[in-house]
Amino acid sequence: MEFEFIRNTLMGEYYVKCSMGHEIVGRWLQDEVGNDWQKIEQVEQLIVQALTNPQQEHFLLGKEISVSIQSDEVTVQENVLAHGEELDDGSEFDFYDCESTASCGIDDFSLAIEQWKSFLTTR
């Protein structure tokens, strides 16, 4: 998973660009976590819990996007997809779903969080 962090110094805003297929991770980091240090700490605790107890699923519910960690796999997805409504194969929404859910390894996810913290603290 590749990512780039961008700071708009005039507006005081932060942006995240992620590689194709991982856009939802960038949106989650930008919109759900942002520069909320309490939320960042909560995510770090979730990672530690997942590494300590990998056989359980660890979940962080966001306003629009949530994170699930099971074993060494992290899944980030929009909450509307968790309602269990299945679409037919070949649906016109397949492409949209690709931008609404993504998976990555816990190491990549943890690295993204560490680098996000570092980005936020550098001026």
ABEGO torsion letter per residue (X at the ends): XBBBBBBBAAAGBBBBBBBBGAAAAAAAAAAAAEABAAAAAAAAAAAAAAAABAABBBBBBBAABBBBBBEABBBBBBAAAAAGBBBBBGBAAAAAAAAABBBBBAAAAAAAAAAAAAAAABX
